[in-house]
Amino acid sequence: MVSSTYKDKPSGVLFAFSAKWVSYAHTIIAYTAFISALVVGISLHYHKIVENEFYGYPQEWFPSVSATIGDRYPERSFFQLFIAITSGPRFALVGLWYLLTARPGKVLPKFVAGVGLFRTLTCGGWTYVTSTDDHDWHDIFMISYLVATLPWTLGCIALSPANPKAIKYRKHIAGAFFGTLIPLVYFFIQHKVHRVAGAYTTYAFFEWSLILLDVAFDAVTVLDFSTFEIVVRDVGGLSQGVNKSSMSSAALEKQKAKATGGIFDIKFTWRETIDTIAEVYHGYVFWSILTGLGLVIWYFPLWFMGISGYEALVMSTISPLLLGIKPLRSFVTSHLRICHFLSLTGLLAYLVEDPIYRLFIVGFGVSMSCLSWSAQLYSENVHETRLESKVLAWLVGLVLSSTTKFAWWTNNPIWPIMHAENGGQNEIGLLLAVLAAWRFTRRAPLNTGAAKDENLGGSAFLSALGIAGLFFGLHSLLSDSSTMVSWVWDGYPVQGPLAVPHGWFTIAAMSVGLLTGLAHPSLVKTWSVYGIGCVGAAVLTSYANWFGYYGGLVLAFYLMAIAAPFLKNAAKKSPAITFGLGFFLYNVMVLFHVWVVAYAFVPGGPYVREHTDWVMITVMLLIGIGVFNLTFTRSREPRPPQSSTSSQHQKYHASALALINMLFLAMAYLRFPTNDYVPYHADSQIITAGIWTIHFSLDNDMWSSEKRIRNLLKELEVDVVGLLESDLQRIIMGNRDTTQFLAHDLGMYVDYGPGPNKHTWGAALLSKFPIVNSTHHLLPSPVGELAPVIHATLKCYGELVDVFVFHSGQEEDVEDRRLQSEYASKLMGSSPRPSILLSYLVTQPQQGNYNTYVSDLSGMHDVEPGDWDRWCEYILYKKLQRVAYARVSRSTITDTELQVAKFVVPRRAEEKALVSVLEKDEQARNWKVQEDEVPVGWRFPALFRGKGVRGHRYHVFGEPYYYLPRN
């Protein structure tokens, strides 16, 4: 029998010791696992573990955690051995913490204990399944562990016993842990994206700091467990801790609530949890249907090349005007469940093949959705808590919508342009929508509209103006996390935010803004805060890179902060005016922000040409009118006493926001670019370059076409491709970005091109080769639409090659196209490097402006001078050996084919000499040979010969052309 350390051991005790030794054991063994691996790794494999994909010693001189505990023997074995030993104390620590904090009827201790067990298991997952073993499962375990860290940390603080010292340590360590994440991400991006020498070493120090802080947080339990005794005896018992704190329990609880944001003070019930889930999802469905309307409308002017008439469906949102008819308003508010279910017809549109019918179904769904939500808010306006809950559902639903789009590469999986073939999840989305709508409408309306509206001051008309500005701002800027990032994008080297991972900053600003508006409504309604919002809007509109994005974050914060006060005020007035007129003015703003870029195709377009600044000014003026209106609005008197549970819905929705943010971060981790891309035929020094007008990623049948585009580019083995008509960051185009999916799935660097505030239809560049530098140009366009150019310098097989992606103006604007040809030719001629032009020129070969593009001024040669069947797409080049050229039919993806060419990058002296000869000898340069006369690496895939696949085949010539100069 082991003797007890206690002098007065009770009868029957076999063994007894203080529970604090569990905490000591966990801390010591966990630190030993990491430190032993570090010492062994540095001793045996120092130069190997400090080396990364870009640099080694001496640029990088300290190893990361993953490199230390990874696949090398024996350090990996040291780490895994001690981590396995740590599991015993770890499980004991979680169990003891539960016993210490459990109280009858309390759910939170059980939840935190469950999270603790989950973290322990996922730690084992990423420890024993390395990225080399299975990259996907390693990432899944790692992300799960990191996501669970937040509720574990906050939950432990919320449950801390009355021990001021322990609470202080936990708050400080947790603050340091989460604060360390910011520089950690920053230096990882410096290493991975910017390839800064030494950045990975700095990143490694922050990574090790996270490990030390993570273990240190759990080490604080030694202060709480000191009052616990673990006893092994014939008849078990558990000693009770004694509160020796000199601080009052109320003060300690207030400290813990402040540290955890009060989230863990929620009186958990399944009913309210399900209600919150249903409300947020129903809000997500509203935004999904609304944001899908613009997409299905946009399809028609694309094909008509002008006003089609179907644009009138944009007015589907003004259905709340019907609520001005009192009998109808009473009927709608009395039958809200039916109206909400009718709105779900918008989710059924994907079942309809015909684009026209699909448009009308979506229009009906949007009209019913706007009608239902407006009536819903009006029906709740006599009960502050229920009204606020529905407002929160609407706004948190927007955050969920933006997060879901991030997970689906800026598409919404339940949009009418999605189906199973392109990644849609329409069936499951519809099922969940039905369940959510049923739960959302389970309570009877409180105000059916029969009674006369109370006069609470303010004006319904002014409120409508505020609602118009608010909804347009939310929809145009915040319905996708990458929209404001694209506004401030300015090319390479990267000096601003990236959609991945910085898009989360937009989500975070939205979340914090919404919570601030709830906690301090009187503050966000002040003119000083409005002024800050205006400054943010001005900065976003006027500046690029990080400074411009900071302005965008301020604006995102403000829009979400003022949203709840605006919506609650609007709900207490006539819904026909506040929401009906509000949505009408919102529609005017939608058309306004399309007119500024579509000025060449719409009546009155020249008056608003290129005036995004006017759009932003109008939005902020409308919101300012709404703020002015709030100053005349008073609360109902007397205000009903608030019950102890009336604020619980705020915490439930705040918890939903926190969960959505964690999901976004998890997806950002999975989507982070690897930046280790390799061209398809590196051994042959080949660049396969293409040009394609992708028609805004809507195919001929109105389906999202990203995956079909991806398939063709991958099968053709395209290394560099210019995409035109690629700017989708507007309401009418769904606020999308096709290049995100293509770059991720094809493994390519991407230059988005001039952003939506530059008023073009878009030009983008995707490259397997690193983009060393890129600049964006807007060519002279005194009459017609703006012509964008990307001038990028790529590092191809150790040589610098310039690539130009260019979209010329329309056929009708002759002078524009002449001026643009001169500008583009001078730009290309200014480059002394090997160059490729991937373009949309709107000219016939050998005629007119063609002779400016292909000239001594530009120094460029036509990829195939004998191809007379061209009008728009052209590939030009200089100082490269062009070896192949093909035209590939589009199938039903777009209205334009994909043109591709292969080039050899001259590196050796004899190759450069040959290119110099070919530059001067047109006949030798264009000498055609048979495919079997060129190396295998120079050939196009045989997949597209004859009838090809999926409607894609080599056409016009029937096969690719190959070029090889005669001996």
ChimeraX attribute file (.defattr): number of C-alpha atoms within 10 A of each C-alpha:
attribute: neighborCount
match mode: 1-to-1
recipient: residues
	/A:1	6
	/A:2	8
	/A:3	11
	/A:4	15
	/A:5	11
	/A:6	11
	/A:7	7
	/A:8	7
	/A:9	13
	/A:10	12
	/A:11	8
	/A:12	11
	/A:13	17
	/A:14	15
	/A:15	16
	/A:16	18
	/A:17	15
	/A:18	17
	/A:19	21
	/A:20	22
	/A:21	17
	/A:22	22
	/A:23	24
	/A:24	17
	/A:25	18
	/A:26	25
	/A:27	22
	/A:28	14
	/A:29	19
	/A:30	23
	/A:31	20
	/A:32	17
	/A:33	23
	/A:34	23
	/A:35	18
	/A:36	18
	/A:37	26
	/A:38	24
	/A:39	13
	/A:40	18
	/A:41	26
	/A:42	18
	/A:43	11
	/A:44	14
	/A:45	15
	/A:46	18
	/A:47	17
	/A:48	16
	/A:49	25
	/A:50	24
	/A:51	21
	/A:52	16
	/A:53	10
	/A:54	14
	/A:55	18
	/A:56	17
	/A:57	15
	/A:58	12
	/A:59	16
	/A:60	21
	/A:61	19
	/A:62	25
	/A:63	27
	/A:64	23
	/A:65	20
	/A:66	15
	/A:67	19
	/A:68	27
	/A:69	27
	/A:70	23
	/A:71	15
	/A:72	16
	/A:73	14
	/A:74	14
	/A:75	26
	/A:76	23
	/A:77	16
	/A:78	20
	/A:79	25
	/A:80	19
	/A:81	13
	/A:82	19
	/A:83	23
	/A:84	16
	/A:85	15
	/A:86	21
	/A:87	18
	/A:88	13
	/A:89	19
	/A:90	23
	/A:91	18
	/A:92	15
	/A:93	26
	/A:94	19
	/A:95	15
	/A:96	20
	/A:97	21
	/A:98	21
	/A:99	15
	/A:100	19
	/A:101	17
	/A:102	16
	/A:103	12
	/A:104	5
	/A:105	7
	/A:106	12
	/A:107	14
	/A:108	22
	/A:109	21
	/A:110	15
	/A:111	15
	/A:112	24
	/A:113	24
	/A:114	16
	/A:115	21
	/A:116	26
	/A:117	16
	/A:118	15
	/A:119	21
	/A:120	17
	/A:121	17
	/A:122	20
	/A:123	19
	/A:124	17
	/A:125	19
	/A:126	21
	/A:127	21
	/A:128	17
	/A:129	18
	/A:130	18
	/A:131	16
	/A:132	10
	/A:133	11
	/A:134	11
	/A:135	12
	/A:136	14
	/A:137	15
	/A:138	20
	/A:139	19
	/A:140	16
	/A:141	20
	/A:142	21
	/A:143	21
	/A:144	21
	/A:145	22
	/A:146	16
	/A:147	18
	/A:148	18
	/A:149	18
	/A:150	17
	/A:151	20
	/A:152	19
	/A:153	22
	/A:154	23
	/A:155	22
	/A:156	27
	/A:157	24
	/A:158	27
	/A:159	22
	/A:160	21
	/A:161	20
	/A:162	21
	/A:163	17
	/A:164	20
	/A:165	12
	/A:166	19
	/A:167	23
	/A:168	16
	/A:169	16
	/A:170	24
	/A:171	19
	/A:172	12
	/A:173	21
	/A:174	22
	/A:175	13
	/A:176	15
	/A:177	21
	/A:178	13
	/A:179	12
	/A:180	16
	/A:181	14
	/A:182	11
	/A:183	14
	/A:184	20
	/A:185	16
	/A:186	12
	/A:187	22
	/A:188	20
	/A:189	20
	/A:190	18
	/A:191	22
	/A:192	18
	/A:193	18
	/A:194	17
	/A:195	17
	/A:196	16
	/A:197	15
	/A:198	20
	/A:199	20
	/A:200	30
	/A:201	22
	/A:202	19
	/A:203	24
	/A:204	24
	/A:205	15
	/A:206	22
	/A:207	22
	/A:208	17
	/A:209	16
	/A:210	20
	/A:211	15
	/A:212	17
	/A:213	19
	/A:214	17
	/A:215	16
	/A:216	18
	/A:217	20
	/A:218	20
	/A:219	23
	/A:220	21
	/A:221	22
	/A:222	20
	/A:223	15
	/A:224	21
	/A:225	21
	/A:226	14
	/A:227	16
	/A:228	20
	/A:229	18
	/A:230	19
	/A:231	20
	/A:232	14
	/A:233	14
	/A:234	10
	/A:235	8
	/A:236	10
	/A:237	11
	/A:238	10
	/A:239	10
	/A:240	10
	/A:241	14
	/A:242	9
	/A:243	12
	/A:244	9
	/A:245	13
	/A:246	9
	/A:247	12
	/A:248	10
	/A:249	15
	/A:250	10
	/A:251	12
	/A:252	19
	/A:253	19
	/A:254	12
	/A:255	19
	/A:256	25
	/A:257	18
	/A:258	12
	/A:259	19
	/A:260	18
	/A:261	14
	/A:262	17
	/A:263	22
	/A:264	21
	/A:265	16
	/A:266	17
	/A:267	14
	/A:268	14
	/A:269	9
	/A:270	8
	/A:271	8
	/A:272	14
	/A:273	16
	/A:274	14
	/A:275	19
	/A:276	25
	/A:277	19
	/A:278	23
	/A:279	26
	/A:280	30
	/A:281	26
	/A:282	27
	/A:283	28
	/A:284	24
	/A:285	30
	/A:286	27
	/A:287	25
	/A:288	27
	/A:289	26
	/A:290	26
	/A:291	23
	/A:292	28
	/A:293	30
	/A:294	23
	/A:295	26
	/A:296	28
	/A:297	27
	/A:298	20
	/A:299	26
	/A:300	20
	/A:301	15
	/A:302	14
	/A:303	13
	/A:304	10
	/A:305	9
	/A:306	14
	/A:307	15
	/A:308	15
	/A:309	11
	/A:310	16
	/A:311	16
	/A:312	11
	/A:313	19
	/A:314	21
	/A:315	17
	/A:316	24
	/A:317	27
	/A:318	24
	/A:319	23
	/A:320	29
	/A:321	22
	/A:322	17
	/A:323	25
	/A:324	14
	/A:325	11
	/A:326	16
	/A:327	13
	/A:328	13
	/A:329	24
	/A:330	18
	/A:331	15
	/A:332	23
	/A:333	28
	/A:334	20
	/A:335	17
	/A:336	24
	/A:337	21
	/A:338	16
	/A:339	23
	/A:340	26
	/A:341	18
	/A:342	17
	/A:343	28
	/A:344	25
	/A:345	20
	/A:346	31
	/A:347	24
	/A:348	19
	/A:349	25
	/A:350	24
	/A:351	13
	/A:352	13
	/A:353	12
	/A:354	12
	/A:355	21
	/A:356	15
	/A:357	12
	/A:358	22
	/A:359	26
	/A:360	19
	/A:361	23
	/A:362	30
	/A:363	29
	/A:364	21
	/A:365	29
	/A:366	32
	/A:367	24
	/A:368	26
	/A:369	29
	/A:370	25
	/A:371	30
	/A:372	26
	/A:373	22
	/A:374	25
	/A:375	31
	/A:376	28
	/A:377	25
	/A:378	26
	/A:379	27
	/A:380	24
	/A:381	22
	/A:382	17
	/A:383	12
	/A:384	15
	/A:385	19
	/A:386	18
	/A:387	21
	/A:388	22
	/A:389	22
	/A:390	24
	/A:391	25
	/A:392	26
	/A:393	24
	/A:394	23
	/A:395	24
	/A:396	26
	/A:397	25
	/A:398	27
	/A:399	30
	/A:400	26
	/A:401	30
	/A:402	29
	/A:403	26
	/A:404	23
	/A:405	21
	/A:406	25
	/A:407	19
	/A:408	16
	/A:409	22
	/A:410	27
	/A:411	27
	/A:412	29
	/A:413	25
	/A:414	25
	/A:415	30
	/A:416	30
	/A:417	24
	/A:418	22
	/A:419	18
	/A:420	11
	/A:421	12
	/A:422	15
	/A:423	16
	/A:424	21
	/A:425	16
	/A:426	22
	/A:427	17
	/A:428	12
	/A:429	16
	/A:430	18
	/A:431	11
	/A:432	16
	/A:433	23
	/A:434	17
	/A:435	13
	/A:436	22
	/A:437	24
	/A:438	17
	/A:439	18
	/A:440	25
	/A:441	20
	/A:442	11
	/A:443	11
	/A:444	14
	/A:445	20
	/A:446	16
	/A:447	20
	/A:448	21
	/A:449	22
	/A:450	12
	/A:451	9
	/A:452	8
	/A:453	11
	/A:454	11
	/A:455	12
	/A:456	15
	/A:457	14
	/A:458	19
	/A:459	21
	/A:460	24
	/A:461	20
	/A:462	23
	/A:463	30
	/A:464	33
	/A:465	27
	/A:466	32
	/A:467	29
	/A:468	27
	/A:469	26
	/A:470	24
	/A:471	21
	/A:472	22
	/A:473	22
	/A:474	19
	/A:475	20
	/A:476	21
	/A:477	24
	/A:478	25
	/A:479	27
	/A:480	33
	/A:481	28
	/A:482	29
	/A:483	25
	/A:484	29
	/A:485	27
	/A:486	25
	/A:487	24
	/A:488	28
	/A:489	26
	/A:490	23
	/A:491	23
	/A:492	18
	/A:493	13
	/A:494	18
	/A:495	15
	/A:496	19
	/A:497	24
	/A:498	19
	/A:499	22
	/A:500	20
	/A:501	20
	/A:502	17
	/A:503	23
	/A:504	21
	/A:505	18
	/A:506	29
	/A:507	28
	/A:508	20
	/A:509	21
	/A:510	29
	/A:511	23
	/A:512	19
	/A:513	24
	/A:514	26
	/A:515	22
	/A:516	18
	/A:517	22
	/A:518	20
	/A:519	13
	/A:520	11
	/A:521	16
	/A:522	13
	/A:523	15
	/A:524	24
	/A:525	22
	/A:526	15
	/A:527	14
	/A:528	11
	/A:529	15
	/A:530	21
	/A:531	14
	/A:532	15
	/A:533	25
	/A:534	23
	/A:535	16
	/A:536	24
	/A:537	26
	/A:538	19
	/A:539	19
	/A:540	27
	/A:541	21
	/A:542	15
	/A:543	17
	/A:544	22
	/A:545	20
	/A:546	17
	/A:547	17
	/A:548	24
	/A:549	27
	/A:550	22
	/A:551	25
	/A:552	29
	/A:553	23
	/A:554	22
	/A:555	30
	/A:556	29
	/A:557	25
	/A:558	28
	/A:559	28
	/A:560	28
	/A:561	28
	/A:562	28
	/A:563	25
	/A:564	21
	/A:565	21
	/A:566	22
	/A:567	26
	/A:568	19
	/A:569	24
	/A:570	30
	/A:571	24
	/A:572	21
	/A:573	24
	/A:574	26
	/A:575	27
	/A:576	25
	/A:577	25
	/A:578	28
	/A:579	34
	/A:580	26
	/A:581	24
	/A:582	31
	/A:583	28
	/A:584	23
	/A:585	23
	/A:586	28
	/A:587	20
	/A:588	15
	/A:589	22
	/A:590	20
	/A:591	16
	/A:592	20
	/A:593	27
	/A:594	21
	/A:595	24
	/A:596	25
	/A:597	25
	/A:598	24
	/A:599	21
	/A:600	19
	/A:601	16
	/A:602	14
	/A:603	12
	/A:604	11
	/A:605	17
	/A:606	18
	/A:607	11
	/A:608	18
	/A:609	21
	/A:610	22
	/A:611	19
	/A:612	21
	/A:613	16
	/A:614	13
	/A:615	18
	/A:616	20
	/A:617	16
	/A:618	14
	/A:619	23
	/A:620	22
	/A:621	16
	/A:622	22
	/A:623	30
	/A:624	22
	/A:625	18
	/A:626	30
	/A:627	22
	/A:628	19
	/A:629	22
	/A:630	23
	/A:631	14
	/A:632	11
	/A:633	14
	/A:634	12
	/A:635	9
	/A:636	12
	/A:637	7
	/A:638	6
	/A:639	8
	/A:640	9
	/A:641	7
	/A:642	10
	/A:643	9
	/A:644	7
	/A:645	10
	/A:646	12
	/A:647	14
	/A:648	19
	/A:649	21
	/A:650	20
	/A:651	18
	/A:652	22
	/A:653	23
	/A:654	21
	/A:655	17
	/A:656	21
	/A:657	24
	/A:658	17
	/A:659	16
	/A:660	22
	/A:661	21
	/A:662	19
	/A:663	19
	/A:664	23
	/A:665	22
	/A:666	19
	/A:667	19
	/A:668	19
	/A:669	16
	/A:670	16
	/A:671	18
	/A:672	15
	/A:673	20
	/A:674	12
	/A:675	18
	/A:676	14
	/A:677	16
	/A:678	14
	/A:679	21
	/A:680	18
	/A:681	16
	/A:682	12
	/A:683	9
	/A:684	14
	/A:685	18
	/A:686	23
	/A:687	28
	/A:688	27
	/A:689	24
	/A:690	29
	/A:691	27
	/A:692	25
	/A:693	24
	/A:694	24
	/A:695	23
	/A:696	26
	/A:697	25
	/A:698	22
	/A:699	22
	/A:700	17
	/A:701	15
	/A:702	24
	/A:703	23
	/A:704	26
	/A:705	24
	/A:706	24
	/A:707	17
	/A:708	18
	/A:709	20
	/A:710	16
	/A:711	14
	/A:712	18
	/A:713	19
	/A:714	16
	/A:715	12
	/A:716	18
	/A:717	19
	/A:718	25
	/A:719	25
	/A:720	26
	/A:721	25
	/A:722	27
	/A:723	30
	/A:724	25
	/A:725	17
	/A:726	25
	/A:727	28
	/A:728	23
	/A:729	26
	/A:730	22
	/A:731	24
	/A:732	22
	/A:733	23
	/A:734	26
	/A:735	28
	/A:736	26
	/A:737	25
	/A:738	26
	/A:739	23
	/A:740	23
	/A:741	18
	/A:742	22
	/A:743	19
	/A:744	17
	/A:745	15
	/A:746	19
	/A:747	21
	/A:748	28
	/A:749	25
	/A:750	23
	/A:751	26
	/A:752	24
	/A:753	29
	/A:754	27
	/A:755	24
	/A:756	22
	/A:757	22
	/A:758	19
	/A:759	25
	/A:760	23
	/A:761	23
	/A:762	26
	/A:763	26
	/A:764	23
	/A:765	28
	/A:766	26
	/A:767	27
	/A:768	26
	/A:769	24
	/A:770	20
	/A:771	26
	/A:772	17
	/A:773	16
	/A:774	21
	/A:775	17
	/A:776	21
	/A:777	18
	/A:778	18
	/A:779	23
	/A:780	22
	/A:781	18
	/A:782	11
	/A:783	15
	/A:784	22
	/A:785	24
	/A:786	28
	/A:787	24
	/A:788	27
	/A:789	25
	/A:790	26
	/A:791	25
	/A:792	24
	/A:793	24
	/A:794	22
	/A:795	16
	/A:796	21
	/A:797	17
	/A:798	10
	/A:799	13
	/A:800	18
	/A:801	24
	/A:802	24
	/A:803	28
	/A:804	25
	/A:805	25
	/A:806	30
	/A:807	29
	/A:808	25
	/A:809	26
	/A:810	16
	/A:811	14
	/A:812	10
	/A:813	15
	/A:814	14
	/A:815	16
	/A:816	22
	/A:817	24
	/A:818	18
	/A:819	16
	/A:820	27
	/A:821	25
	/A:822	17
	/A:823	19
	/A:824	23
	/A:825	21
	/A:826	16
	/A:827	16
	/A:828	24
	/A:829	19
	/A:830	12
	/A:831	15
	/A:832	12
	/A:833	17
	/A:834	19
	/A:835	24
	/A:836	27
	/A:837	28
	/A:838	29
	/A:839	25
	/A:840	23
	/A:841	24
	/A:842	19
	/A:843	19
	/A:844	15
	/A:845	21
	/A:846	14
	/A:847	9
	/A:848	12
	/A:849	20
	/A:850	18
	/A:851	17
	/A:852	21
	/A:853	26
	/A:854	20
	/A:855	14
	/A:856	12
	/A:857	17
	/A:858	24
	/A:859	21
	/A:860	24
	/A:861	22
	/A:862	21
	/A:863	24
	/A:864	18
	/A:865	13
	/A:866	10
	/A:867	12
	/A:868	10
	/A:869	9
	/A:870	12
	/A:871	12
	/A:872	17
	/A:873	22
	/A:874	25
	/A:875	24
	/A:876	23
	/A:877	25
	/A:878	26
	/A:879	25
	/A:880	24
	/A:881	25
	/A:882	28
	/A:883	26
	/A:884	25
	/A:885	23
	/A:886	24
	/A:887	21
	/A:888	25
	/A:889	21
	/A:890	21
	/A:891	17
	/A:892	16
	/A:893	24
	/A:894	21
	/A:895	15
	/A:896	18
	/A:897	19
	/A:898	23
	/A:899	22
	/A:900	27
	/A:901	27
	/A:902	26
	/A:903	21
	/A:904	19
	/A:905	24
	/A:906	20
	/A:907	13
	/A:908	8
	/A:909	8
	/A:910	10
	/A:911	14
	/A:912	16
	/A:913	11
	/A:914	16
	/A:915	20
	/A:916	15
	/A:917	13
	/A:918	20
	/A:919	17
	/A:920	10
	/A:921	12
	/A:922	12
	/A:923	11
	/A:924	16
	/A:925	22
	/A:926	21
	/A:927	14
	/A:928	17
	/A:929	16
	/A:930	11
	/A:931	17
	/A:932	9
	/A:933	12
	/A:934	15
	/A:935	9
	/A:936	12
	/A:937	15
	/A:938	21
	/A:939	18
	/A:940	26
	/A:941	13
	/A:942	13
	/A:943	14
	/A:944	23
	/A:945	17
	/A:946	13
	/A:947	13
	/A:948	15
	/A:949	12
	/A:950	12
	/A:951	13
	/A:952	22
	/A:953	22
	/A:954	22
	/A:955	18
	/A:956	13
	/A:957	11
	/A:958	15
	/A:959	19
	/A:960	23
	/A:961	21
	/A:962	24
	/A:963	22
	/A:964	18
	/A:965	16
	/A:966	10
	/A:967	4
